[in-house]
Structures are given as C-alpha cells and as structure tokens.
Amino acid sequence: MQWSDQAIILGIRRHGESSVIAEVMTSGHGRHLGLVRAGRSRAMQPVLQPGNSVEVTWRARLDEHLGEFRVEPIELRAARLMEKAISVYGIQALGALLRLLPERDPHPHLYKALAVIVDHLQDPADAGELFVRFELAVLDDLGFGLDLSECAATGRCDELVYVSPKSGRAVSREAGAPYAERMLALPNFLSGRQNAADHDALAAAFRLTAHFLNRHVYEPRGINASSARDGFVQATLKALSPASPSAA
Amino acid sequence: MAKRVTGPEIEKLIQLLAKVPGLGPRSARRAALHLVKKKEQLLGPLAEAMGEAHRKVRICSCCGNVDTIDPCTVCTDERRDQSVIIVVEDVADLWALERAGAMNAAYHVLGGTLSPLDGIGPDDLNIKGLVDRVGKGGVRELILAVNATVEGQTTAHYITDQLEGMEVKITRLAHGVPVGGELDYLDEGTLTAALRARTTI
C-alpha cells in the first residue's frame, strides 16, 4: 500500500529514541498517523512542527497498519506561528478539533479550510472568524450542522438574531423575542448581515459553537474542550478588545 | 527455541540495561558482559552507587529538580541570584544550561510541555508550583527556556497567561542560527526569526 498527498502537520508523538509518530491532516486521506523514522533528527524536527505544510508518502504492507511516512517540506510556517499566543494556541486548537473526526476519513474541504486558516492565524479578526466557521464545518461533518439560513419558526431570511440552543436553527428577532433569555445570540457575520467580525460578535460566536460542541460532541463522549481553545478565544478577544493597543 | 547461555540473574541484568536510553539488546549484552568481567572494579561499586541513589534521590519540592536533598542544591545555593528563575522543560535542560554556565540563576523544572496528542494538560505539569513561587514575591525575572517547538511555545504562552497581573519580567530564549549552522540548511522560519533578531556588530 502506498500513496502520496499534501498534508499539514497536526502533532507529533515520540516513538522510541529517534522516531516519532506524526499526525497529519491530508487533502485526500483525512487525518492520518504514520511513523517517521529519524523524526527526531536535527533535519526533521523543524519540518515536523504543527502548522507546516508537507508532502507525505505513506507506505505500509496492509491498509490497517500504522505505516511509515516519508515527509518532504513544502512550507514551513511553524516559526511564524510560534511568535504570537493567538497563532500558537490556534494551531493546537485546530488540531484538537480535527481529532474529533474519525481517523482516515477524507474531509477535503476541511483540509482546504485549514490551509487557509493557518496562513491567517496571526490576524485576530480573521483568525477568530475563520476559526468559528471551521468549528461550524466540523460540527456539520459530525452530523450536527447548524441551519443559520432561515428562521425555524417563520421561515424568514432577514432579521435573524438568535439560534435555538436545542435545534441549532436560526430564529428571527420577532419570533425569538418571548424566549430571548434562553436563546443564543447569532452574530452578524454568521447571518450575512455584516462581513467583518468585531469583539462582541466573535465573543457571541465562540459561545455559540462552544454550546453545540459541548452538547453534541464533548458531553456525549465524556471529554473536555481543549485548553488550547480557551487560550485561543482569550487571546483573540484580548487582541480585539477596545482597550487593546492592537485593536486601536 | 534458542538455548540459554547465562543464568537468569545475568539475563535480568541484560533486560534491564536494554531499557536504558542509547542501549539496545545487543549493546546491553555487551555492557552486561563488561560489568560481569569487571565485577570488583565496576559491577560492585555501580550496584552500590545505584542503590544509594535509589534510596536518596528525590524531587525538589521547590523547583522540581532531581537531587538527593530537598530543597535541592540549586535552590539552597546562596551564591545564585534567586530573583531570576529559568523555566525549563526537563532536568536534562537544566543540566545543559548549567554546562553552559551563562546564568547564575535559580531554575524551575516543568516536567514536560503541554501536548494534546499525548494528553498532557496544564495539571500534569509543575505550572501551579511556578505560579505560587512567583506569587510569593522576590522574583524579578522569569526566563522561559523551553524548546523552540510549537508545544514548547504553547507552554510558554500558557505560563505567561497564568502570570498576568504579577509584577515580573517574562523573557524567552532567542531563536536563530546555531553555532556551526549553515544558512543553506536552515528552515525558512529559523532564518526569518534570526533576521528579525539581528544585532549590530
């Protein structure tokens, strides 16, 4: 068995004294693990850092084997990601999200989205918005997609300001008014009313996705959200806070 | 089935030596044979030294270092500047920095880095001990000497977040060209970091 594909490194785990088991998100083979011999060598360590784009060749005798990766660097962006808290937390949080998906299950659109996000992780507004959209895409692929296109009660496509915490469907201002306290806020940039995401809209968006991830994924599986997500959310909101020098 | 050529005691010695980093089954066999041949000069003193180390070795309750006394030799050394703490991932890093002898400071050993893939979270590391140590006061600077890996830097940023609001200067090691390194063989990220941190000659 052998294939080659483009991939982004998600994480590595030491294996023995000189090798590592690399976890990558590939374009056509989903999240995949493989042994990299001499992966702890001076030449390979900078390549096998989360966020780097690589070309991997996977080889194994049988399909169900762990197999071996041969890794060639394409774009090494890990050093850039390490500079800021937002990007370093971001790449770890993205990896944690992708670990919710089954191994070796192809999700080419998530790979494409990941390739875009890792290049925008240093900009808080872009990174925050793209991250929220990525979480929604992961929820969708897990079978728990939100329907934010029309009101669940009236079918209207305008004035969508709430999301039902139970059904995950958008609700218009008028229909949701009596239950406003129990509703989740639908940020402007997710309902198409505004393009740029600001501090408050992103805070609401992070609450929205956290609610559905907890409800449909973390709680049923008995796991907690990654601490990297908390770090990413805090770093993003801090950078976009009106008091922050970078937001001015 | 292969015939046994040694007694169970020597076989056990070989099996245990094979678990030491750098030794495989063959080299463990060679090491065991050497020890057995030098029974009086090497095997006996080594067994005694290992037994004594096993009895006395402990983790320093202050910094997480490995020593035979608690607090450890580094923490009780009055000649060190205890207001500067170098935070390292592992005891091996502490020893490496001590070999360099560049700083006369105190240390704090985290015991690893945050690693989602290995399931290592903040509670598995000695981060709370560090926050408590800084919170007691008397610490002027914290040098985060963690590895230049994404996991190492995630840990560094996490520690920085935990210490937010405390009056302590937090610095980290520079990233750049290693001594003896050839530019042609360096990755783009390291080169960029080195150029950004350039100094005037």
Interface residues (C-beta under 8 A of the other chain):
Chain A: L10 G11 I12 R13 E17 E23 A43 Q45 P46 V47 Q49 P50 G51 P73 E75 L76 R77 A78 A79 R80 L81 M82 E83 A85 V88 Y89 I91 Q92 G95 A96 R99 S226 S227 A228 G231 Q234 A235
Chain B: P21 G22 L114 S115 P116 L117 D118 G121 P122 A148 T149 V150 E151 Q153 T154 H157 Y158 T160 D161 H175 Y185 D187 E188 G189 T190 T192 A193
